[in-house]
Amino acid sequence: EKEKKMAGSVSTTNIFGCLLFLFLLFNNCQSYTMKNRYTPKTVSKVGSSNSRGIIRKSKDETNHRKQQHMSSSHSGTTAHKEANQLIEYLSDQRVNQLKIETNGEEQNKEDDGRSPPRHNNNSFSWEYETVTEWHKPNLPRKEWRKIPEYQRYDLETWFNKYNETELEKLMRKGKKMEFVFAMSTGHCGTTTMSLSSSYHELGYDAEHSKCFFGFETLGQGMRDFSRRYPGREASKAFIEKYYLPSLIEMTLKQRRDSSGQSVKKNCFIDMGHQVIFSHFLSSLKNILQDRMKVVRIRRARMATAMSYALKRKKDGPCGTRCVYCLCPDEHRVCLPVSPTNWRRFTVFMKFIWMVDEVECRWQTFLSDQT
């Protein structure tokens, strides 16, 4: 009987030992798996309001963490610290150097981020244009984010909309027209300034005025086009073949007031910021000369970045929802940011960079005119 009791206690001990062993093994495997989910290249430590750090990945899976961190970091002095960090970083990048010359060798299509246009017309000399201005994008074209269909450029539609006779006729009609555009980051009152109703209290009669108001007119596809064809010749072809003739046709369209009388328009006003891409603004100025005026709209850097960051908490300026934003991963830029530093930036810091990038492009535009 004693031997049976001893054997029973030993078997019970073995069972409990096996269960304990399996439990410890399971925990070790789980902790090993969680530990190896983060590679050393993508792990970054971000301080939070508590004493412990938050370990997160710097990719899309960490958007929720970024949102939590951003909401806590925008309180008072923390936001200023982030801005000061960015200012300190940009001070080492020679902000005043507006044009960066590269070597004279012709760059291949993959490095330039350009693909052959979807047409069979060989008259487009800018297809393989060598770009020698500004810094190359951080990422090759094959790694760019996919954008929605409505934001993509369409060369077939753009450059086949008017034939040579129609273009000549429209440009002749528009010789006496005046144009007003704006250079801004957006989120600075551009929507309000582009509405004719905003000027009623100043005594402005929009119905009988000679000016036609638009907002971000024909802007869809400009971001995609500028990242694939960043050169001056491409911008000039886009303005001459499609953008400017379309604006002239839109402005000169027959209109009638409330009493049925015909009203003629000979002025086009658009305060949108779709012209910040590539060399669109310079191309417009070179063609229109004195018939074009540019309004520089500025808002405080911190307020602009805060406005963008609160609305674009997840994706930042490189996201597809930010239709008219600049991204160093895809666009040629005045102010270079390395991929490593760009991943370390919070969303707020990324929009601070975009504000400075727009100012740099404005200074480049001014230098082009002089």
ZALO-252069 format. One record per residue: residue in one letter; x, y, z of N, C-alpha, C in turn. Coordinates in steps of 0.02 Angstrom, whole numbers, padded with zeros to 5 digits, always signed. Example, Ala and Ser with C-alpha at 12.3 -4.5 7.8 and 13.67 -1.06 7.14 Angstrom:
BEGIN
A+00660-00284+00390+00615-00225+00390+00660-00165+00390;S+00642-00112+00354+00684-00053+00357+00645+00002+00394;
//
This chain:
BEGIN
E+00041-00061+00000+00000+00000+00000+00043+00063+00000;K+00098+00061+00039+00142+00119+00039+00173+00130-00030;E+00192+00075-00064+00221+00082-00130+00171+00111-00180;K+00105+00090-00173+00054+00117-00217+00045+00192-00205;K+00044+00213-00141+00037+00284-00126+00096+00324-00153;M+00157+00296-00146+00216+00329-00172+00213+00337-00248;A+00191+00283-00281+00185+00285-00354+00133+00337-00376;G+00078+00342-00339+00026+00391-00356+00050+00462-00347;S+00086+00475-00293+00111+00543-00281+00163+00562-00333;V+00204+00512-00353+00255+00526-00405+00222+00542-00471;S+00168+00505-00490+00134+00518-00554+00101+00586-00552;T+00071+00604-00494+00040+00671-00488+00092+00726-00494;T+00150+00715-00463+00204+00764-00469+00228+00771-00540;N+00233+00714-00575+00254+00717-00645+00204+00756-00688;I+00141+00746-00674+00089+00782-00714+00095+00857-00703;F+00100+00877-00639+00107+00948-00624+00171+00976-00653;G+00225+00936-00652+00288+00959-00681+00283+00970-00756;C+00248+00922-00789+00240+00928-00862+00199+00990-00880;L+00145+01002-00841+00103+01061-00854+00142+01125-00843;L+00183+01127-00789+00223+01186-00776+00274+01197-00831;F+00304+01143-00856+00352+01148-00910+00320+01175-00974;L+00260+01149-00990+00225+01173-01050+00205+01247-01043;F+00184+01265-00984+00165+01335-00972+00224+01383-00982;L+00281+01365-00953+00341+01407-00961+00364+01409-01033;L+00361+01351-01067+00381+01348-01137+00337+01393-01180;F+00272+01392-01168+00226+01433-01207+00239+01508-01197;N+00252+01527-01134+00267+01597-01120+00331+01620-01153;N+00382+01576-01152+00445+01594-01183+00438+01602-01258;C+00400+01557-01290+00388+01562-01362+00350+01625-01380;Q+00300+01642-01339+00261+01702-01353+00302+01765-01345;S+00343+01768-01292+00385+01827-01282+00438+01832-01337;Y+00464+01776-01360+00513+01777-01415+00481+01802-01479;T+00419+01780-01491+00384+01803-01551+00370+01878-01549;M+00346+01903-01492+00332+01974-01486+00396+02015-01491;K+00450+01988-01464+00513+02024-01466+00539+02031-01537;N+00531+01979-01578+00558+01980-01646+00510+02010-01697;R+00453+02035-01675+00409+02070-01722+00439+02136-01744;Y+00484+02164-01704+00515+02228-01720+00588+02217-01737;T+00606+02235-01797+00676+02230-01817+00714+02290-01791;P+00779+02284-01782+00817+02340-01755+00812+02403-01797;K+00801+02397-01864+00799+02455-01906+00735+02495-01897;T+00681+02463-01876+00618+02497-01872+00595+02512-01802;V+00636+02494-01752+00617+02508-01682+00641+02578-01664;S+00597+02617-01635+00616+02682-01609+00581+02692-01543;K+00614+02728-01499+00585+02739-01433+00559+02810-01430;V+00497+02816-01413+00464+02880-01410+00442+02894-01340;G+00463+02949-01310+00444+02966-01243+00371+02985-01239;S+00337+02966-01187+00267+02984-01178+00259+03021-01113;S+00196+03032-01094+00184+03070-01033+00203+03030-00971;N+00204+02963-00976+00224+02924-00917+00299+02912-00918;S+00324+02877-00866+00396+02868-00860+00423+02816-00908;R+00380+02771-00932+00402+02719-00978+00399+02744-01050;G+00443+02718-01093+00441+02734-01163+00392+02690-01200;I+00372+02712-01258+00328+02672-01301+00370+02644-01358;I+00373+02579-01364+00409+02548-01419+00361+02540-01477;R+00381+02568-01534+00335+02565-01591+00374+02557-01655;K+00340+02535-01707+00369+02532-01773+00354+02598-01808;S+00398+02616-01856+00390+02678-01891+00356+02668-01958;K+00313+02617-01964+00278+02603-02026+00204+02614-02017;D+00165+02592-02067+00094+02606-02066+00058+02572-02008;E+00085+02515-01984+00050+02480-01930+00049+02519-01865;T+00089+02572-01860+00094+02610-01798+00056+02675-01800;N+00009+02681-01847-00029+02743-01853-00067+02760-01789;H-00093+02708-01756-00131+02720-01695-00085+02747-01640;R-00025+02718-01635+00023+02742-01587+00044+02815-01602;K+00053+02828-01667+00072+02896-01686+00018+02946-01668;Q-00044+02925-01678-00099+02969-01662-00101+02985-01588;Q-00091+02932-01546-00091+02943-01474-00033+02989-01454;H+00026+02975-01482+00084+03016-01464+00075+03088-01486;M+00046+03098-01547+00037+03165-01572-00011+03205-01530;S-00066+03172-01510-00116+03207-01470-00087+03229-01403;S-00039+03191-01376-00009+03210-01313+00048+03259-01322;S+00079+03259-01383+00138+03301-01393+00121+03372-01414;H+00058+03383-01432+00039+03449-01456+00018+03496-01399;S+00031+03478-01339+00012+03520-01283+00069+03568-01268;G+00059+03631-01285+00104+03684-01264+00176+03675-01284;T+00220+03668-01234+00292+03670-01246+00316+03611-01287;T+00283+03554-01285+00306+03495-01322+00306+03509-01396;A+00254+03543-01421+00251+03560-01491+00308+03606-01510;H+00325+03654-01467+00381+03699-01481+00447+03661-01481;K+00454+03612-01438+00515+03572-01437+00524+03535-01503;E+00468+03506-01529+00473+03471-01592+00492+03519-01648;A+00462+03578-01649+00479+03627-01701+00552+03648-01695;N+00577+03658-01634+00646+03678-01626+00694+03623-01648;Q+00674+03560-01638+00715+03504-01662+00720+03506-01738;L+00664+03520-01771+00664+03522-01844+00705+03582-01869;I+00697+03639-01836+00736+03698-01856+00810+03684-01849;E+00830+03651-01795+00900+03633-01785+00925+03587-01840;Y+00881+03541-01860+00901+03495-01913+00908+03531-01980;L+00859+03574-01996+00860+03608-02060+00916+03659-02065;S+00940+03683-02008+00994+03732-02009+01058+03702-02037;D+01064+03637-02034+01123+03603-02060+01116+03584-02133;Q+01058+03600-02163+01046+03579-02232+01054+03635-02282;R+01082+03692-02261+01093+03749-02305+01028+03768-02341;V+00982+03794-02300+00916+03810-02326+00920+03861-02383;N+00967+03906-02379+00971+03959-02429+00996+03934-02497;Q+01020+03874-02499+01043+03847-02563+00982+03822-02601;L+00958+03861-02649+00894+03848-02679+00898+03797-02735;K+00954+03794-02771+00960+03749-02827+01022+03705-02817;I+01011+03641-02820+01065+03593-02809+01083+03562-02877;E+01143+03575-02899+01165+03549-02964+01191+03477-02955;T+01170+03434-02998+01193+03365-02998+01244+03355-03054;N+01270+03295-03060+01318+03283-03113+01284+03286-03181;G+01323+03295-03232+01296+03304-03299+01275+03240-03333;E+01285+03184-03302+01267+03121-03334+01192+03113-03336;E+01168+03084-03390+01096+03074-03397+01073+03020-03348;Q+01020+03035-03312+00994+02988-03262+00943+02942-03293;N+00942+02880-03269+00895+02833-03297+00825+02846-03272;K+00776+02815-03304+00706+02828-03289+00688+02805-03219;E+00718+02751-03196+00699+02724-03130+00720+02772-03075;D+00782+02801-03081+00806+02846-03030+00767+02912-03032;D+00749+02935-03091+00714+02999-03097+00641+02993-03077;G+00615+02933-03071+00545+02926-03053+00498+02944-03109;R+00519+02930-03171+00477+02947-03228+00465+02884-03269;S+00407+02879-03298+00390+02824-03342+00367+02853-03408;P+00373+02816-03463+00351+02842-03528+00277+02860-03526;P+00258+02917-03554+00188+02937-03554+00146+02890-03596;R+00081+02888-03581+00036+02841-03615+00010+02872-03679;H+00054+02883-03727+00033+02907-03793+00086+02888-03843;N+00070+02893-03907+00115+02874-03960+00145+02934-03996;N+00132+02993-03970+00157+03054-04002+00229+03065-03981;N+00273+03071-04030+00344+03078-04015+00365+03152-04008;S+00316+03198-04008+00332+03269-04004+00347+03293-03934;F+00338+03251-03884+00350+03272-03815+00423+03260-03799;S+00463+03313-03804+00535+03307-03794+00553+03300-03721;W+00506+03313-03676+00522+03311-03605+00516+03241-03575;E+00502+03191-03617+00492+03123-03592+00553+03098-03554;Y+00612+03111-03581+00673+03087-03549+00717+03147-03528;E+00684+03200-03507+00720+03260-03487+00763+03248-03426;T+00825+03272-03428+00870+03266-03371+00858+03324-03324;V+00843+03309-03262+00828+03361-03212+00891+03374-03171;T+00912+03437-03168+00972+03455-03131+00957+03502-03074;E+00894+03507-03053+00876+03552-02999+00846+03513-02941;W+00861+03536-02882+00833+03509-02821+00858+03438-02808;H+00837+03410-02753+00861+03345-02731+00814+03289-02754;K+00843+03232-02769+00804+03176-02793+00759+03149-02737;P+00704+03115-02755+00661+03085-02703+00698+03031-02664;N+00674+03019-02603+00706+02969-02561+00694+02898-02586;L+00636+02887-02617+00617+02820-02637+00615+02814-02713;P+00631+02755-02741+00622+02744-02812+00548+02740-02830;R+00534+02747-02893+00464+02752-02915+00423+02691-02897;K+00453+02632-02898+00416+02571-02885+00394+02566-02812;E+00423+02607-02768+00405+02606-02697+00358+02664-02678;W+00338+02704-02726+00292+02758-02710+00224+02730-02691;R+00188+02769-02651+00121+02747-02631+00073+02750-02690;K+00029+02702-02692-00022+02703-02743-00075+02755-02725;I-00097+02792-02775-00146+02844-02762-00211+02826-02796;P-00267+02854-02773-00332+02838-02804-00334+02858-02877;E-00380+02828-02913-00385+02839-02985-00399+02912-03001;Y-00440+02945-02961-00459+03014-02977-00402+03063-02967;Q-00348+03043-02933-00290+03086-02923-00235+03074-02974;R-00244+03029-03019-00191+03012-03067-00195+03058-03129;Y-00137+03070-03157-00134+03111-03218-00156+03070-03278;D-00179+03103-03330-00202+03069-03390-00176+03108-03451;L-00120+03088-03477-00090+03125-03533-00133+03122-03595;E-00167+03066-03605-00209+03059-03664-00264+03112-03664;T-00294+03123-03607-00348+03173-03602-00320+03243-03604;W-00266+03255-03567-00238+03322-03562-00212+03348-03629;F-00169+03309-03660-00133+03335-03718-00169+03322-03784;N-00226+03291-03781-00266+03282-03842-00333+03319-03837;K-00340+03361-03786-00403+03397-03778-00413+03449-03832;Y-00359+03484-03852-00363+03536-03903-00312+03520-03958;N-00333+03532-04020-00286+03527-04076-00250+03594-04083;E-00204+03598-04131-00164+03658-04139-00206+03719-04156;T-00257+03710-04198-00300+03766-04217-00339+03792-04157;E-00366+03747-04117-00405+03767-04059-00360+03801-04007;L-00299+03776-03998-00253+03807-03951-00236+03878-03972;E-00222+03888-04036-00205+03954-04061-00264+04002-04053;K-00325+03978-04065-00384+04019-04058-00396+04040-03986;L-00390+03992-03941-00400+04007-03870-00347+04055-03843;M-00285+04044-03860-00232+04088-03836-00239+04158-03864;R-00266+04164-03925-00278+04230-03953-00335+04266-03917;K-00387+04228-03898-00442+04258-03860-00420+04279-03790;G-00374+04242-03762-00353+04256-03693-00297+04306-03687;K-00279+04340-03740-00223+04387-03737-00238+04447-03692;K-00302+04464-03686-00320+04521-03644-00343+04501-03574;M-00340+04437-03559-00361+04414-03494-00307+04425-03442;E-00328+04432-03380-00282+04436-03323-00294+04378-03277;F-00240+04356-03243-00244+04298-03200-00213+04315-03132;V-00243+04287-03079-00218+04295-03011-00214+04226-02979;F-00153+04207-02958-00142+04143-02924-00112+04157-02855;A-00109+04105-02815-00081+04112-02748-00028+04059-02736;M+00020+04077-02695+00072+04031-02672+00064+04022-02597;S+00045+03962-02576+00032+03951-02505+00038+03877-02490;T+00035+03861-02426+00036+03792-02404-00033+03761-02401;G-00086+03802-02406-00153+03779-02391-00167+03786-02317;H-00228+03777-02297-00248+03784-02227-00232+03854-02201;C-00236+03904-02244-00221+03972-02224-00273+04021-02251;G-00335+03998-02261-00388+04041-02285-00396+04041-02360;T-00364+03995-02395-00367+03995-02468-00438+03980-02494;T-00474+03937-02460-00542+03921-02482-00586+03983-02477;T-00582+04019-02422-00621+04080-02413-00603+04133-02464;M-00538+04141-02477-00515+04192-02524-00535+04176-02596;S-00550+04113-02610-00568+04093-02678-00643+04098-02691;L-00682+04118-02641-00754+04124-02649-00773+04198-02660;S-00809+04211-02714-00830+04280-02727-00877+04306-02674;S-00914+04261-02642-00960+04283-02589-00924+04311-02528;S-00860+04296-02521-00822+04321-02464-00812+04396-02467;Y-00822+04427-02526-00808+04497-02535-00871+04540-02540;H-00929+04510-02525-00992+04548-02530-00993+04606-02481;E-00969+04596-02420-00971+04649-02371-00926+04707-02388;L-00879+04696-02434-00835+04750-02457-00864+04788-02516;G-00926+04770-02535-00958+04803-02591-00942+04772-02658;Y-00916+04712-02658-00898+04679-02721-00960+04645-02751;D-00975+04661-02813-01032+04632-02849-01007+04575-02892;A-01010+04514-02865-00981+04457-02902-01021+04440-02964;E-01086+04453-02964-01128+04434-03021-01111+04474-03083;H-01096+04538-03075-01080+04581-03133-01005+04596-03138;S-00965+04563-03098-00894+04574-03101-00864+04542-03163;K-00805+04566-03182-00771+04539-03240-00724+04481-03221;C-00723+04464-03157-00679+04411-03134-00717+04346-03120;F-00687+04292-03140-00714+04225-03127-00672+04193-03072;F-00705+04169-03019-00671+04139-02962-00671+04063-02968;G-00613+04033-02958-00607+03960-02955-00567+03940-02894;F-00568+03877-02878-00530+03853-02820-00499+03785-02837;E-00431+03783-02836-00395+03722-02853-00420+03693-02919;T-00431+03738-02967-00460+03719-03031-00414+03672-03069;L-00442+03618-03093-00406+03567-03133-00344+03541-03096;G-00347+03541-03030-00289+03520-02991-00280+03445-02985;Q-00332+03406-02998-00326+03333-02991-00275+03307-03041;G-00229+03269-03017-00177+03240-03059-00112+03279-03060;M-00112+03341-03035-00051+03381-03037+00003+03354-02992;R-00016+03326-02935+00034+03297-02890+00066+03236-02922;D+00026+03192-02951+00053+03132-02983+00096+03150-03043;F+00074+03199-03082+00112+03219-03142+00179+03249-03122;S+00180+03291-03069+00241+03325-03050+00293+03277-03021;R+00271+03223-02989+00320+03177-02961+00350+03132-03015;R+00314+03120-03069+00340+03079-03123+00377+03120-03175;Y+00358+03182-03185+00389+03226-03234+00407+03292-03201;P+00463+03294-03164+00478+03353-03123+00513+03410-03160;G+00528+03403-03223+00568+03452-03258+00529+03513-03281;R+00566+03564-03302+00535+03626-03326+00498+03617-03392;E+00526+03577-03437+00494+03568-03501+00427+03532-03494;A+00424+03485-03448+00361+03450-03435+00308+03498-03407;S+00329+03541-03360+00282+03590-03332+00258+03639-03386;K+00303+03660-03429+00285+03706-03482+00235+03674-03531;A+00247+03611-03549+00201+03576-03594+00132+03568-03563;F+00130+03553-03498+00066+03545-03464+00028+03611-03463;I+00062+03666-03450+00029+03732-03447+00005+03753-03516;E+00046+03744-03566+00029+03768-03633-00024+03726-03668;K-00019+03660-03659-00063+03615-03696-00131+03604-03663;Y-00133+03611-03598-00196+03591-03563-00219+03643-03512;Y-00177+03661-03464-00201+03698-03406-00224+03769-03425;L-00181+03808-03456-00199+03877-03472-00256+03881-03523;P-00256+03843-03578-00313+03845-03624-00379+03827-03590;S-00377+03779-03544-00438+03759-03509-00464+03816-03465;L-00419+03853-03432-00439+03909-03391-00469+03964-03434;I-00439+03977-03491-00465+04029-03536-00535+04010-03561;E-00544+03948-03581-00609+03926-03605-00661+03930-03550;M-00642+03913-03489-00688+03914-03432-00709+03986-03415;T-00662+04032-03420-00676+04102-03402-00719+04137-03455;L-00705+04124-03518-00741+04158-03572-00807+04125-03588;K-00826+04075-03552-00890+04042-03564-00948+04091-03556;Q-00999+04084-03599-01056+04129-03597-01093+04124-03531;R-01106+04182-03499-01141+04184-03435-01193+04239-03435;R-01244+04229-03395-01297+04279-03389-01312+04292-03315;D-01330+04354-03300-01347+04371-03232-01419+04353-03217;S-01444+04373-03158-01512+04355-03137-01565+04386-03182;S-01549+04442-03214-01597+04475-03258-01595+04449-03330;G-01549+04402-03343-01544+04373-03410-01495+04408-03456;Q-01461+04459-03432-01413+04495-03474-01346+04458-03475;S-01313+04463-03531-01249+04429-03540-01194+04464-03500;V-01152+04426-03467-01097+04452-03427-01032+04422-03453;K-00985+04464-03473-00922+04440-03499-00868+04444-03445;K-00829+04391-03441-00774+04387-03392-00708+04390-03429;N-00661+04428-03402-00594+04430-03431-00539+04426-03378;C-00557+04398-03320-00509+04391-03265-00522+04325-03229;F-00469+04289-03214-00475+04225-03179-00437+04229-03113;I-00469+04210-03058-00439+04212-02991-00444+04143-02959;D-00389+04117-02934-00387+04053-02900-00335+04057-02845;M-00358+04054-02782-00313+04059-02725-00291+03990-02699;G-00305+03937-02736-00285+03870-02715-00210+03861-02717;H-00185+03807-02686-00113+03796-02684-00092+03737-02727;Q-00129+03725-02781-00110+03671-02827-00049+03688-02869;V-00029+03752-02871+00027+03773-02913+00094+03766-02878;I+00096+03737-02817+00159+03731-02782+00202+03675-02811;F+00173+03631-02852+00211+03574-02877+00257+03594-02934;S+00314+03561-02937+00360+03566-02993+00373+03640-03011;H+00370+03656-03076+00383+03724-03099+00320+03754-03131;F+00262+03736-03104+00199+03760-03133+00194+03836-03129;L+00209+03865-03071+00201+03937-03062+00249+03975-03107;S+00311+03952-03112+00360+03986-03156+00339+03981-03229;S+00312+03924-03249+00289+03916-03318+00232+03963-03334;L+00185+03970-03287+00130+04017-03297+00155+04089-03303;K+00202+04107-03260+00228+04175-03262+00267+04189-03326;N+00304+04141-03350+00343+04151-03412+00297+04159-03472;I+00239+04128-03471+00193+04133-03528+00150+04196-03522;L+00124+04210-03463+00077+04266-03455+00112+04332-03442;Q+00172+04331-03417+00210+04392-03403+00171+04440-03358;D+00159+04502-03381+00128+04553-03340+00053+04542-03329;R+00024+04496-03366-00048+04483-03358-00063+04437-03299;M-00011+04417-03264-00020+04371-03207+00006+04403-03143;K-00032+04396-03090-00011+04419-03024-00013+04359-02976;V+00034+04360-02929+00040+04306-02881+00034+04335-02810;V-00009+04306-02770-00019+04327-02701+00015+04275-02656;R+00061+04297-02615+00093+04252-02567+00053+04254-02502;I+00023+04198-02484-00018+04194-02424+00020+04153-02372;R+00032+04184-02315+00068+04149-02262+00025+04147-02199;R+00032+04092-02164+00004+04085-02097+00061+04064-02052;A+00056+04077-01987+00109+04059-01941+00128+03985-01949;R+00192+03971-01947+00216+03903-01959+00184+03852-01912;M+00184+03869-01848+00158+03822-01798+00084+03810-01809;A+00047+03864-01823-00025+03857-01832-00041+03816-01895;T-00003+03827-01948-00014+03790-02010-00001+03715-02000;A+00056+03700-01969+00072+03629-01957+00022+03597-01910;M+00000+03634-01860-00049+03607-01813-00115+03592-01848;S-00136+03638-01892-00199+03629-01929-00197+03567-01972;Y-00141+03557-02008-00133+03498-02050-00129+03435-02007;A-00090+03438-01954-00078+03377-01914-00142+03352-01881;L-00184+03398-01858-00246+03378-01825-00294+03346-01874;K-00288+03364-01938-00333+03336-01989-00303+03275-02022;R-00237+03271-02026-00202+03216-02059-00159+03179-02008;K-00190+03155-01954-00152+03125-01900-00117+03061-01920;K-00145+03024-01967-00119+02958-01982-00065+02957-02035;D-00077+02989-02092-00033+02979-02149+00017+03035-02161;G+00005+03097-02136+00051+03151-02147+00050+03177-02218;P+00099+03217-02238+00099+03246-02306+00110+03196-02362;C+00135+03137-02346+00145+03086-02397+00083+03043-02409;G+00032+03052-02370-00028+03011-02377-00069+03030-02438;T-00110+02985-02460-00151+02997-02520-00207+03046-02507;R-00227+03055-02444-00281+03101-02429-00259+03173-02433;C-00195+03185-02428-00168+03253-02433-00153+03266-02507;V-00203+03289-02544-00199+03291-02617-00146+03340-02641;Y-00140+03398-02608-00093+03450-02631-00038+03460-02580;C-00006+03406-02560+00050+03409-02512+00114+03385-02545;L+00169+03410-02521+00235+03390-02546+00264+03335-02502;C+00298+03288-02534+00325+03230-02498+00397+03217-02522;P+00447+03217-02478+00516+03204-02499+00528+03133-02523;D+00483+03087-02508+00490+03019-02532+00475+03013-02607;E+00436+03061-02634+00413+03055-02703+00430+03116-02746;H+00438+03175-02716+00450+03235-02754+00523+03258-02748;R+00545+03294-02798+00608+03329-02792+00597+03390-02748;V+00641+03402-02700+00630+03453-02650+00690+03499-02644;C+00676+03560-02618+00730+03607-02602+00766+03588-02538;L+00728+03566-02488+00755+03550-02422+00758+03474-02414;P+00815+03444-02421+00820+03371-02417+00810+03344-02347;V+00777+03288-02342+00769+03252-02278+00785+03179-02291;S+00831+03151-02255+00849+03081-02265+00791+03036-02246;P+00785+02977-02276+00731+02931-02258+00730+02914-02183;T+00789+02907-02153+00791+02891-02081+00762+02947-02039;N+00782+03008-02053+00756+03065-02015+00682+03075-02028;W+00661+03063-02090+00591+03073-02106+00547+03024-02067;R+00569+02963-02058+00531+02915-02019+00529+02933-01945;R+00581+02967-01922+00583+02986-01852+00538+03047-01837;F+00524+03087-01887+00482+03146-01877+00412+03125-01857;T+00383+03163-01811+00311+03155-01799+00272+03188-01856;V+00207+03177-01857+00166+03206-01910+00171+03282-01907;F+00172+03310-01847+00177+03382-01840+00242+03408-01869;M+00297+03374-01857+00363+03396-01883+00365+03389-01958;K+00332+03340-01986+00331+03332-02059+00295+03391-02092;F+00242+03415-02061+00207+03472-02091+00245+03537-02079;I+00285+03541-02025+00330+03598-02017+00379+03599-02075;W+00405+03541-02093+00451+03537-02150+00415+03560-02214;M+00353+03540-02224+00318+03560-02285+00308+03635-02289;V+00295+03667-02233+00289+03740-02232+00354+03773-02255;D+00410+03748-02231+00475+03776-02251+00491+03759-02323;E+00469+03702-02347+00481+03683-02416+00443+03729-02464;V+00382+03747-02447+00344+03794-02489+00378+03862-02490;E+00403+03884-02432+00439+03948-02431+00502+03946-02474;C+00536+03890-02473+00596+03882-02515+00577+03885-02589;R+00522+03854-02607+00500+03857-02677+00478+03927-02696;W+00450+03963-02650+00432+04033-02664+00495+04075-02677;Q+00547+04065-02638+00609+04101-02649+00640+04081-02715;T+00633+04018-02734+00658+03996-02799+00620+04029-02855;F+00555+04036-02847+00514+04070-02898+00535+04143-02905;L+00549+04177-02849+00570+04246-02852+00638+04253-02886;S+00683+04206-02872+00749+04209-02903+00744+04196-02978;D+00697+04154-03000+00687+04142-03071+00663+04206-03107;Q+00622+04245-03073+00595+04305-03105+00648+04360-03111;T+00697+04360-03065+00749+04411-03068+00807+04390-03113;
//
